[in-house]
Structures are given as structure tokens and as C-alpha cells.
């Protein structure tokens, strides 16, 4: 992989390409987004027909939009979808009418507390139409007649999601999920898509222990659809991570799985603490992103969520201010680095059995002490060997060893590798 600085710039460039597209839970905007991601990593794209029953939900009609505007009496577009995909209420039904501003107001959405920002609003499951605009734009509109046009379609079609699988040494899986349904919102969640994509590429250059399955799906209904279509094989999923809001300048935030003590929860805590990065760890709540679907009690998967500033935690959330200025190459590179560090721990976190458990085995005659000669951390590495031997009872993992001994995980994993090579322990 390229240096992190270069990767950050590449991720930012990917966000820039995806930013103008109008995405929703279905439609051509999702497909166009996945086409762009597919230039970076090969994707298996799935199309699920309208009306398909997915758990307690049904795949809705597909929504597509070509144009939308509000024009004044002179024909000037005072609200224009072509300027930003946020200007239209998501899933708006088609409309073509002329009406006075007094009637139009009921269909206009603003943010009075942030008069220059445009809100992001949707109406997925209730037929409605509307426009989103800045409060200052609305305040400047004179009374009178306005032409209202939304050139959209709601028709039977498909819900689209995609996967990429990085094969591992075992078929047990780690899933990495990100939502692809939001329109022009850079942090939520184009940054998450970009980090997931470059994480895919990094793992594809290695031979990971676990099989890694990356899921690019619309929020809520997309994850539910994936779970419905994979219910019989979901027991392969041993760990998981939802990526969202991955590019803002805030500190990293990890939200635990519903279990609270899943292995991914412990790994993320260890990595964030050991790295001394500013971070925050929060408990699970059944609200947020798609971790709540993967962690629903019928599945109860060990899936946590990683973000920087979490959902609804920054003023720009779900507004036009969540733009390309809010995210940075440095923040995305840092999020990517944490993911790689965490998966490096997860991939090596084994339980071992001591093959010479009666008394301490003689390490010197096996050359294990000699292998430490000249190392600045020789004493630490020696202690790691002793700790691994002491806790290699088939019950304790290497992460258990690292935490109990207060040693870096990498040092413990290296000690386990040396002991395994000397046939003193086995997995």
C-alpha cells in the first residue's frame, strides 16, 4: 500500500467523485456510486426486486429523479436540484404544478438555526413531495405564484447492494459494512465508503486469517435485506465493524456491539488505548447505523461501529455543511490506519496450548533467548514468552495475555510465533 498521506489524498479524491451523485435507498444513484467503487475493487452487485419480503420489511419501489426545481414568475429557478441533490425531499413523488408561496410553504424544509444551510430530509415509506432550501433563501422569496416541478419516478424495480470478499485462511468471516444511501453528504457517509474501499484493497494485498466480507448497502433496508438473504450462513460471521462518519476532524469513537464484550469490542478498545489516540468508547444503543440490524437479538452478531464524531454529534450532520470542506485526507487516513491495526490484532488473536506445561521449559537450549540478543526490547520480549507459556491453556487468547501482562500485542504475538516455531505451543 502507498504511504498513509497518499492514501488519504486518494480517499479524498474518491469522495469528491461520489459527492455530486443523488443517492437514496434505491435507484440509479446507488448504482452509479457502486460503479465508481467498482473501479477500485471488484464488486458483486445484487439486485433485489420490489416486493421481496426481507425479514419484517418489504423491498420498496425504486425511486429515480431527473430534475426538480421551484421557479418564480420570471422563470428563475430559486430552488434547483441541479445545484445540489439535497434540494429535493428524498423519495419525492412527481409533481408539476403552479401554486402560491403560501401553499408551497407546507412542502419546504429549512434550518432556521443555521439559515445558510440546506437540510437533508426524506420520506421513504410515505408518499410525499418537498424541497429543502436555506432559510435565508426562503426569507427572500416574495409572495406570488411559483412553478413547482419534480421529475421523478416511483416504480417497481430493485434495491441494489454490493459485496467484495477477501478470501482468508479460514471461512469464518469478518464483515465490514457501510451505507451507500445518502446523497451529497461527505462525512455521512462518503468518507465511510472511501475508508472501506481502501481497507478492502489493503487486505487484498495480504493473506488474512479471516475471510473479510465488505458490504455496501443502503442504510437499514439494505442491511436487513443482506441479513434476510444470508440468514442460513450468518453463523460464519465471527466479528464485524460498521464504518460511518469516517472523515471529520473529531476524535475517534467506537460503539460497542450489543454483547458489549465481543472480541471486536475488546480489540478496538486495546488498539485505541495502545495507540494513545484521542478517542471515546460508547455503549451499544439500538439507534444509529446498521450495527443495530446486525446486533438485533435474533442475530446478535459481534458487530461494533467505528466513526469519528458519531451520528448527530456534529452541527453539520444531515445538512449541506457536511461537504467536502468538513472531511480531510488526514482524518480518513487515520481512520483507515486504526482499522488496519485492529484487524491485524484480530487476525492474530489465537488461543494456544502449552506443549511443555510441567515447569518452565528451557528456552536457552532452544535458542529462544539467543534470538533476543541485541534487541532493545529483549527483556520485554522475554517476559512476553513467559507470559504466553503461562497462559497457553487453551482458554486465554493472546489479547488476554497482552492485557494481563501490560505488554504490546505485537510483542506478545511475536513471542507466540517464536514459541510455536520451537514447538512449545500449538493452536
VOGU-3710 file (C-alpha; in Angstrom, 3 decimals, decimal comma):
1> xxxxxxxxxx> 0,000/0,000/0,000  1,010/3,604/-0,567  2,045/5,817/2,376  -0,856/6,965/4,535  -0,518/10,562/3,306  -1,001/9,450/-0,287  -3,844/7,109/0,689  -5,616/9,989/2,410  -5,427/12,051/-0,761  -6,701/9,135/-2,842
11> xxxxxxxxxx> -9,632/8,595/-0,488  -10,473/12,281/-0,627  -10,432/12,149/-4,432  -12,877/9,226/-4,299  -15,191/11,219/-2,014  -15,021/14,133/-4,475  -16,130/11,888/-7,344  -19,072/10,440/-5,433  -20,200/13,694/-3,825  -22,409/15,128/-6,621
21> xxxxxxxxxx> -24,473/11,955/-7,081  -28,045/11,768/-5,828  -28,263/8,602/-3,775  -31,223/7,114/-1,974  -32,191/3,677/-0,644  -32,797/2,536/-4,240  -32,151/3,807/-7,727  -29,545/4,744/-10,259  -27,614/6,952/-7,832  -26,703/3,878/-5,780
31> xxxxxxxxxx> -25,707/2,018/-8,931  -23,556/4,916/-10,151  -21,840/5,066/-6,756  -21,124/1,339/-6,821  -19,810/1,682/-10,377  -17,235/4,169/-9,108  -16,271/1,968/-6,151  -16,021/-0,927/-8,619  -13,160/0,885/-10,354  -11,163/0,489/-7,127
41> xxxxxxxxxx> -12,234/-3,004/-6,051  -14,262/-5,625/-7,949  -17,810/-5,827/-6,617  -20,525/-8,445/-6,778  -23,676/-6,384/-7,269  -27,041/-7,751/-6,142  -30,447/-6,552/-7,379  -33,412/-7,471/-5,162  -36,858/-6,925/-6,741  -39,505/-4,600/-5,351
51> xxxxxxxxxx> -41,962/-6,504/-3,197  -39,422/-9,026/-1,923  -40,083/-9,876/1,711  -36,953/-9,282/3,808  -37,482/-10,196/7,456  -40,280/-7,898/8,697  -39,800/-5,470/5,799  -40,590/-5,380/2,083  -38,275/-4,032/-0,608  -39,899/-0,747/-1,698
61> xxxxxxxxxx> -40,431/0,679/-5,124  -37,380/2,112/-6,820  -37,000/5,886/-6,871  -35,226/7,835/-9,569  -35,111/11,547/-10,240  -34,026/13,508/-13,293  -34,788/17,129/-12,443  -36,586/19,274/-9,889  -36,990/22,975/-9,250  -39,067/25,807/-7,869
71> xxxxxxxxxx> -39,226/28,734/-10,312  -40,544/32,249/-9,779  -42,869/34,125/-12,113  -39,913/35,189/-14,283  -38,783/31,567/-14,717  -35,775/31,862/-12,426  -35,056/28,666/-10,502  -34,989/29,762/-6,888  -34,527/26,135/-5,722  -32,698/23,847/-8,124
81> xxxxxxxxxx> -31,957/20,132/-7,816  -29,182/20,588/-10,388  -27,279/22,710/-7,862  -27,470/20,101/-5,087  -29,196/16,751/-4,671  -30,128/17,850/-1,140  -32,659/20,321/-2,517  -35,291/17,608/-3,024  -37,021/15,641/-0,279  -35,729/12,097/-0,820
91> xxxxxxxxxx> -38,280/9,796/-2,452  -40,483/12,728/-3,525  -43,366/11,673/-5,753  -43,589/13,506/-9,075  -45,311/16,863/-9,138  -45,974/19,511/-11,775  -47,997/22,460/-10,575  -48,215/26,193/-10,057  -49,136/27,428/-6,598  -48,815/30,459/-4,338
101> xxxxxxxxxx> -45,962/30,643/-1,873  -48,434/30,307/0,995  -49,420/26,836/-0,263  -45,874/25,887/-1,216  -44,514/26,604/2,272  -46,023/23,378/3,634  -43,624/21,463/1,365  -40,482/23,458/2,140  -37,899/22,364/4,724  -35,283/24,689/6,247
111> xxxxxxxxxx> -32,961/25,022/9,235  -33,821/28,284/10,988  -30,922/27,846/13,441  -28,487/27,609/10,510  -30,073/29,900/7,916  -27,440/29,353/5,211  -27,538/25,538/5,350  -29,810/23,172/3,430  -31,220/20,218/5,421  -31,300/16,596/4,283
121> xxxxxxxxxx> -34,800/15,159/4,544  -36,500/12,008/3,238  -39,924/10,374/3,055  -39,140/6,795/2,104  -42,289/4,995/3,155  -44,987/7,665/2,944  -45,874/9,292/-0,403  -44,881/12,944/-0,159  -43,039/15,620/-2,053  -40,982/18,560/-0,975
131> xxxxxxxxxx> -37,933/20,770/-1,299  -35,106/21,598/1,090  -33,547/25,039/0,996  -31,677/27,571/3,082  -33,808/29,634/5,454  -32,250/32,800/4,031  -33,393/31,759/0,552  -36,918/31,212/1,785  -36,916/34,537/3,623  -36,006/36,321/0,392
141> xxxxxxxxxx> -38,876/34,845/-1,649  -41,655/37,309/-2,395  -45,272/36,284/-2,227  -46,682/35,162/-5,535  -47,096/32,200/-7,828  -44,329/29,602/-8,243  -43,860/26,796/-10,715  -43,125/23,523/-8,918  -41,648/20,616/-10,836  -40,277/17,255/-9,631
151> xxxxxxxxxx> -39,443/14,910/-12,494  -39,185/11,642/-10,569  -40,479/8,095/-10,800  -41,553/5,616/-8,166  -41,980/2,260/-9,846  -41,300/-1,417/-9,371  -37,603/-2,013/-9,705  -34,843/-3,190/-7,405  -32,871/-2,494/-4,269  -29,167/-2,594/-5,073
161> xxxxxxxxxx> -26,302/-3,575/-2,794  -22,810/-4,941/-3,381  -20,169/-7,114/-1,748  -16,475/-7,751/-2,047  -14,916/-10,791/-0,383  -11,229/-11,020/0,546  -10,564/-14,760/0,991  -8,850/-15,797/4,192  -7,174/-18,893/5,547  -10,483/-19,883/7,160
171> xxxxxxxxxx> -14,083/-19,424/6,092  -15,032/-17,677/9,337  -15,887/-14,123/8,384  -15,389/-10,554/9,450  -17,960/-8,236/7,894  -17,290/-4,566/7,225  -20,439/-2,642/6,388  -21,070/0,900/5,159  -24,230/2,644/3,981  -24,450/4,000/0,434
181> xxxxxxxxxx> -27,863/5,694/0,501  -27,133/9,301/1,474  -26,873/11,977/-1,232  -24,316/14,815/-1,130  -23,078/14,302/2,428  -19,301/13,940/2,525  -18,794/12,614/6,037  -22,060/10,673/6,278  -21,206/8,518/4,545  -18,901/9,029/1,577
191> xxxxxxxxxx> -15,891/9,029/3,900  -17,023/5,662/5,299  -17,345/4,249/1,783  -13,870/5,510/0,894  -12,245/4,062/4,024  -13,990/0,717/3,474  -12,814/0,634/-0,136  -9,173/1,299/0,698  -9,328/-1,129/3,612  -10,506/-3,725/1,101
201> xxxxxxxxxx> -7,525/-3,014/-1,099  -5,101/-3,235/1,827  -6,421/-6,621/2,960  -6,430/-7,941/-0,611  -2,652/-7,437/-0,687  -2,266/-9,724/2,335  -3,294/-13,270/3,200  -5,568/-12,629/6,170  -6,570/-15,319/8,600  -10,267/-14,495/8,447
211> xxxxxxxxxx> -12,323/-14,050/5,321  -13,334/-10,399/5,078  -16,705/-9,542/3,531  -17,318/-5,895/2,656  -20,968/-4,883/2,349  -22,008/-1,698/0,545  -25,736/-1,339/1,157  -28,435/1,277/1,702  -28,965/2,049/5,376  -31,454/-0,045/7,363
221> xxxxxxxxxx> -33,348/-1,703/4,491  -30,079/-2,698/2,778  -28,586/-4,348/5,857  -31,925/-6,023/6,590  -32,004/-7,318/3,015  -28,463/-8,682/3,341  -29,345/-10,420/6,612  -32,521/-11,908/5,133  -30,624/-13,272/2,135  -27,778/-14,638/4,283
231> xxxxxxxxxx> -29,659/-15,880/7,347  -28,608/-19,505/6,804  -24,904/-18,676/6,666  -24,730/-15,796/9,093  -23,206/-18,106/11,715  -19,937/-17,747/9,799  -19,748/-14,108/10,871  -17,476/-14,025/13,902  -16,737/-10,306/14,014  -17,852/-7,134/12,299
241> xxxxxxxxxx> -17,491/-3,391/12,004  -19,799/-0,703/10,647  -17,965/2,303/9,194  -19,592/5,739/9,141  -18,648/9,403/9,548  -15,018/8,485/8,981  -13,555/11,754/7,735  -14,362/14,656/10,068  -11,758/16,240/12,386  -13,245/14,843/15,612
251> xxxxxxxxxx> -11,698/12,176/17,807  -12,378/8,531/17,005  -15,474/6,976/18,526  -16,093/3,259/18,881  -19,568/1,992/19,730  -19,620/-1,463/21,285  -21,691/-4,331/19,976  -24,933/-5,295/21,702  -22,985/-8,028/23,523  -20,653/-5,419/24,948
261> xxxxxxxxxx> -17,769/-7,850/25,313  -17,451/-9,247/21,796  -13,910/-9,820/20,607  -14,106/-6,843/18,246  -15,087/-4,660/21,239  -12,001/-5,737/23,169  -9,730/-5,407/20,138  -10,903/-1,884/19,360  -10,503/-0,810/22,976  -6,985/-2,254/23,093
271> xxxxxxxxxx> -5,892/-0,693/19,797  -7,314/2,743/20,548  -5,843/2,772/24,055  -2,427/1,457/22,992  -2,192/3,962/20,136  -2,776/6,858/22,573  -5,089/8,466/20,018  -7,810/10,719/21,410  -10,887/8,511/21,399  -14,171/7,721/23,027
281> xxxxxxxxxx> -15,820/4,326/23,575  -19,594/4,254/23,934  -22,037/1,557/24,934  -24,442/-0,023/22,481  -27,788/1,616/21,839  -30,439/0,326/19,407  -30,208/3,531/17,385  -27,612/4,747/14,938  -26,324/2,924/11,884  -26,587/-0,674/10,740
291> xxxxxxxxxx> -24,887/-2,154/13,791  -28,420/-2,208/15,219  -29,502/-4,588/12,445  -26,511/-6,934/12,751  -26,842/-6,851/16,556  -30,614/-7,413/16,634  -31,324/-10,189/19,164  -32,170/-12,851/16,588  -28,725/-12,494/15,020  -26,741/-10,953/17,903
301> xxxxxxxxxx> -23,568/-10,674/15,847  -20,397/-9,260/17,368  -20,525/-6,074/15,296  -19,431/-2,675/16,566  -19,325/0,712/14,874  -16,360/2,992/14,218  -16,687/6,658/13,385  -15,041/9,893/14,221  -17,726/12,253/15,505  -20,761/9,934/15,718
311> xxxxxxxxxx> -24,154/10,430/14,068  -25,976/13,619/15,075  -22,909/14,609/17,097  -21,750/17,478/14,900  -23,748/20,535/13,779  -23,226/19,820/10,080  -24,852/16,373/10,340  -27,540/15,833/7,677  -27,056/19,296/6,195  -25,334/20,870/3,209
321> xxxxxxxxxx> -22,492/21,822/5,568  -21,471/18,151/5,581  -19,498/18,953/2,470  -16,016/18,462/1,083  -14,618/21,047/3,495  -15,707/19,013/6,525  -13,684/15,913/5,658  -9,933/15,688/5,253  -7,381/13,258/3,822  -5,643/13,169/7,211
331> xxxxxxxxxx> -8,753/12,137/9,122  -9,654/9,387/6,643  -6,080/8,117/6,653  -6,171/7,954/10,449  -9,471/6,041/10,420  -8,040/3,630/7,863  -4,908/3,129/9,973  -6,970/2,254/13,057  -8,979/-0,292/11,059  -5,807/-1,917/9,775
341> xxxxxxxxxx> -4,297/-2,013/13,268  -7,453/-3,529/14,721  -7,746/-6,217/12,068  -4,063/-7,047/12,443  -4,769/-7,811/16,104  -7,994/-9,664/15,354  -6,298/-11,827/12,737  -3,542/-12,948/15,147  -5,570/-13,315/18,320  -5,307/-17,063/18,873
351> xxxxxxxxxx> -5,590/-19,362/21,860  -2,627/-21,690/22,359  -1,860/-24,776/24,400  1,487/-25,202/26,170  3,112/-28,446/24,984  5,567/-28,423/27,915  3,312/-27,353/30,779  5,116/-29,038/33,664  7,556/-26,460/34,877  9,112/-23,785/32,766
361> xxxxxxxxxx> 10,674/-25,187/29,569  14,326/-24,434/28,956  14,270/-21,629/26,440  18,035/-21,193/26,192  18,777/-24,596/24,681  16,127/-23,933/22,052  17,864/-20,716/21,031  14,961/-18,536/22,081  16,997/-16,358/24,410  19,775/-16,045/21,839
371> xxxxxxxxxx> 17,229/-14,758/19,309  16,693/-11,752/21,550  20,349/-10,725/21,608  20,845/-7,092/20,693  17,167/-6,217/20,799  16,361/-3,046/22,692  13,192/-4,714/23,991  14,851/-8,016/24,867  13,569/-8,040/28,438  10,046/-7,227/27,293
381> xxxxxxxxxx> 10,202/-9,956/24,627  11,464/-12,463/27,207  8,607/-11,583/29,541  6,177/-11,983/26,669  7,419/-15,543/26,087  6,994/-16,383/29,740  3,522/-14,894/29,850  2,425/-16,756/26,719  3,694/-20,046/28,172  1,964/-19,331/31,457
391> xxxxxxxxxx> -1,422/-18,571/29,894  -1,286/-21,050/26,994  -4,018/-23,232/28,447  -6,447/-23,154/25,519  -8,628/-20,667/27,373  -6,663/-17,441/27,136  -6,155/-15,560/23,875  -3,079/-13,520/23,002  -5,133/-10,397/23,672  -5,803/-11,770/27,163
401> xxxxxxxxxx> -2,064/-12,191/27,585  -1,270/-8,679/26,350  -3,843/-7,067/28,617  -2,952/-9,087/31,706  0,788/-8,639/31,217  0,541/-4,991/30,180  2,550/-5,719/27,047  2,093/-4,574/23,435  0,062/-7,045/21,427  2,695/-7,142/18,681
411> xxxxxxxxxx> 5,323/-8,219/21,211  3,070/-10,970/22,547  2,194/-12,175/19,039  5,899/-12,279/18,099  6,652/-14,287/21,236  3,893/-16,747/20,367  5,345/-17,099/16,889  8,783/-17,917/18,290  7,365/-20,433/20,772  5,284/-22,063/18,078
421> xxxxxxx> 8,378/-22,339/15,878  10,148/-24,088/18,754  7,162/-26,472/19,079  6,474/-25,355/22,624  2,887/-24,290/21,933  0,200/-25,157/19,430  -3,080/-23,525/18,438
//
